[in-house]
Amino acid sequence: MGISQPVIIAGAGPVGCTAALRLAQAGIPVILLEGLAELPETLRASTFHPPSLDMLDELGMAAPLEAQGLVCRRYQYRDRRTGEIAEFDLEVLRGDTRHPYRLQAEQWKYTRLVWKELQTTHAALAQCHFNHSVKGVHQTSDGVEVLVWDRGVEKILHGSYLIAADGADSAIRKAVAIEFEGFTYPEKFLVASTPFPLETKFERLSPVNYVSDPEEWLVLLKTPTLWRVLIPTDPKIEDDALWLSDRWIQDRLHHMAPHDSDYEIIHRTIYRVHQRVAKTYRRGRVLLAGDSAHINNPLGGMGMNGGIHDAWNLSDKLIRIHHGEPAEPLLDLFAKQRRDICVRFVQEHTMNNKKLMESRDPDVQRKRQADLMRAAADPDLSRAFLLKTSMIQSLREAAAIA
Ligand SMILES: Cc1cc2nc3c(=O)[nH]c(=O)nc-3n(C[C@H](O)[C@H](O)[C@H](O)COP(=O)(O)OP(=O)(O)OC[C@H]3O[C@@H](n4cnc5c(N)ncnc54)[C@H](O)[C@@H]3O)c2cc1C
């Protein structure tokens, strides 16, 4: 009775870590395999939305992460030309979530906490391995045989299911021949981070700001120690060295906020942005979650959060299977709920966000800002808007899919 063979999870990003900890806490054995020699500490997602914090709280991870993060109750949409600010206060969601705020904390802080928790509190049920890269999978009638490279040496691990949380370039998604449909934006995005207190340069700057501008939109995000500035690059110029150069970054930062000397730059990353969704999230006992299943532009912080919600939904189904419910309908339901909501909600919302922020039509910009200001000023409109942008509504709609 129940799942006795371990659930094998490829990838110790935020999604694989969430699934591993939730399953281990429910008494299900897991093997978490990370291809790298250590948990990556690259500059990636840094916003945890309220419902994700509710989930992390159930895992016992919200409080320790909060201790390393920045609680952000308000955030803003700014029009760079007019200076108008629409400020939303997440406190209106108090009846909808136990965490009516965003937490600004780098994703690696979360994975580090979970990895440690798995290795200490759950060592009896959770095996965690670095340098284990999943290369392929063979399915049998009652399990999976997973081909792994352990520092170049091949081995086969036996499990009940394989969760592909191995990121956007998922080797598992390719091995089971699932198409990754969608498109790639022509321009790359640059993220630069600086310890300079940017709040001294703008009036009333909140820790999260979406700044629209027909010439150059921006996102300004604060973490406990740094400001991150996200800027689009020119799609006509394929020259990463230029975009990563001091000259270009300083030029853009000084254009954003003039300053009498260079800004100190701690990190810089340039990356391609895609909108893609896997054709299915399930191939038998292989289940896709997180970036292996969907990727989108970072405007709105829905990539990592949507992935955590996938892991939550999938773990919930596996726990029910562990307690004796039939597997097939539950796994199909996971794939349907999470894929539908991704296509209908996350993809659409992130694409629209980008379109509106970068629009060159002054009327579109004016109307967008006016709509946002009206919504921010009205508690009912504000709540409706924040239910969507904080992803509570997408979870409710997913739960309603039968
Ligand atoms: C530069 C950058 C900036 C971003 N900024 C934001 C942002 O501001 N907001 C936002 O919401 N999202 C952002 N994202 C997206 C966000 O980081 C992802 O949505 C999130 O990391 C997805 O988590 P994941 O666990 O699915 O995948 P990942 O975090 O990619 O984790 C996958 C893990 O699997 C490991 N792995 C890969 N292949 C294998 C294999 N074959 N076997 C074993 N292990 C393997 C990898 O080493 C990695 O540790 C950004 C992404 C990038 C690249």
The ligand as an SDF file (V2000), in Angstrom:
LIG
                    3D

 53 58  0  0  0  0  0  0  0  0999 V2000
   18.6570   35.2970  -15.2680 C   0  0  0  0  0  0  0  0  0  0  0  0
   17.2970   34.8960  -14.7820 C   0  0  0  0  0  0  0  0  0  0  0  0
   16.5260   35.7890  -14.0690 C   0  0  0  0  0  0  0  0  0  0  0  0
   15.2640   35.4070  -13.6130 C   0  0  0  0  0  0  0  0  0  0  0  0
   14.5300   36.3190  -12.9130 N   0  0  0  0  0  0  0  0  0  0  0  0
   13.3020   35.9530  -12.4780 C   0  0  0  0  0  0  0  0  0  0  0  0
   12.4980   36.8440  -11.7400 C   0  0  0  0  0  0  0  0  0  0  0  0
   12.8920   37.9860  -11.4840 O   0  0  0  0  0  0  0  0  0  0  0  0
   11.2800   36.4070  -11.3040 N   0  0  0  0  0  0  0  0  0  0  0  0
   10.8040   35.1210  -11.5670 C   0  0  0  0  0  0  0  0  0  0  0  0
    9.7110   34.7210  -11.1300 O   0  0  0  0  0  0  0  0  0  0  0  0
   11.5420   34.2820  -12.2650 N   0  0  0  0  0  0  0  0  0  0  0  0
   12.7800   34.6500  -12.7190 C   0  0  0  0  0  0  0  0  0  0  0  0
   13.5170   33.7700  -13.4000 N   0  0  0  0  0  0  0  0  0  0  0  0
   12.9670   32.4300  -13.5820 C   0  0  0  0  0  0  0  0  0  0  0  0
   13.1350   31.6170  -12.3090 C   0  0  0  0  0  0  0  0  0  0  0  0
   14.4690   31.6870  -11.8770 O   0  0  0  0  0  0  0  0  0  0  0  0
   12.6890   30.2060  -12.6120 C   0  0  0  0  0  0  0  0  0  0  0  0
   11.3060   30.2330  -12.9570 O   0  0  0  0  0  0  0  0  0  0  0  0
   12.9050   29.2450  -11.4550 C   0  0  0  0  0  0  0  0  0  0  0  0
   14.2620   29.1350  -11.1390 O   0  0  0  0  0  0  0  0  0  0  0  0
   12.3310   27.8790  -11.8370 C   0  0  0  0  0  0  0  0  0  0  0  0
   12.6930   26.9300  -10.8980 O   0  0  0  0  0  0  0  0  0  0  0  0
   12.9750   25.4130  -11.2930 P   0  0  0  0  0  0  0  0  0  0  0  0
   13.2770   24.7570   -9.9890 O   0  0  0  0  0  0  0  0  0  0  0  0
   11.8810   24.9210  -12.1630 O   0  0  0  0  0  0  0  0  0  0  0  0
   14.2480   25.4470  -12.2410 O   0  0  0  0  0  0  0  0  0  0  0  0
   15.7300   25.9130  -11.9260 P   0  0  0  0  0  0  0  0  0  0  0  0
   15.7630   26.9670  -10.8890 O   0  0  0  0  0  0  0  0  0  0  0  0
   16.3440   26.1980  -13.2490 O   0  0  0  0  0  0  0  0  0  0  0  0
   16.3970   24.6260  -11.2830 O   0  0  0  0  0  0  0  0  0  0  0  0
   16.7100   23.4940  -12.0390 C   0  0  0  0  0  0  0  0  0  0  0  0
   17.8330   22.7590  -11.3250 C   0  0  0  0  0  0  0  0  0  0  0  0
   18.0440   21.5370  -12.0270 O   0  0  0  0  0  0  0  0  0  0  0  0
   19.4240   21.3060  -12.1940 C   0  0  0  0  0  0  0  0  0  0  0  0
   19.5280   20.4420  -13.3720 N   0  0  0  0  0  0  0  0  0  0  0  0
   19.4280   20.7850  -14.6720 C   0  0  0  0  0  0  0  0  0  0  0  0
   19.4950   19.7030  -15.4680 N   0  0  0  0  0  0  0  0  0  0  0  0
   19.6270   18.6340  -14.6340 C   0  0  0  0  0  0  0  0  0  0  0  0
   19.7300   17.2360  -14.8510 C   0  0  0  0  0  0  0  0  0  0  0  0
   19.6900   16.7180  -16.0910 N   0  0  0  0  0  0  0  0  0  0  0  0
   19.8520   16.4280  -13.7810 N   0  0  0  0  0  0  0  0  0  0  0  0
   19.8660   16.9200  -12.5120 C   0  0  0  0  0  0  0  0  0  0  0  0
   19.7840   18.2620  -12.2550 N   0  0  0  0  0  0  0  0  0  0  0  0
   19.6510   19.1030  -13.2960 C   0  0  0  0  0  0  0  0  0  0  0  0
   20.0060   22.6950  -12.3640 C   0  0  0  0  0  0  0  0  0  0  0  0
   21.3840   22.7130  -12.0670 O   0  0  0  0  0  0  0  0  0  0  0  0
   19.1680   23.4920  -11.3690 C   0  0  0  0  0  0  0  0  0  0  0  0
   19.7320   23.4940  -10.0840 O   0  0  0  0  0  0  0  0  0  0  0  0
   14.7660   34.1220  -13.8920 C   0  0  0  0  0  0  0  0  0  0  0  0
   15.5460   33.2270  -14.6160 C   0  0  0  0  0  0  0  0  0  0  0  0
   16.7840   33.6000  -15.0780 C   0  0  0  0  0  0  0  0  0  0  0  0
   17.5900   32.6220  -15.8930 C   0  0  0  0  0  0  0  0  0  0  0  0
  1  2  1  0
  2  3  1  0
  2 52  2  0
  3  4  2  0
  4  5  1  0
  4 50  1  0
  5  6  2  0
  6  7  1  0
  6 13  1  0
  7  8  2  0
  7  9  1  0
  9 10  1  0
 10 11  2  0
 10 12  1  0
 12 13  2  0
 13 14  1  0
 14 15  1  0
 14 50  1  0
 15 16  1  0
 16 17  1  0
 16 18  1  0
 18 19  1  0
 18 20  1  0
 20 21  1  0
 20 22  1  0
 22 23  1  0
 23 24  1  0
 24 25  2  0
 24 26  1  0
 24 27  1  0
 27 28  1  0
 28 29  2  0
 28 30  1  0
 28 31  1  0
 31 32  1  0
 32 33  1  0
 33 34  1  0
 33 48  1  0
 34 35  1  0
 35 36  1  0
 35 46  1  0
 36 37  1  0
 36 45  1  0
 37 38  2  0
 38 39  1  0
 39 40  1  0
 39 45  2  0
 40 41  1  0
 40 42  2  0
 42 43  1  0
 43 44  2  0
 44 45  1  0
 46 47  1  0
 46 48  1  0
 48 49  1  0
 50 51  2  0
 51 52  1  0
 52 53  1  0
M  END
$$$$
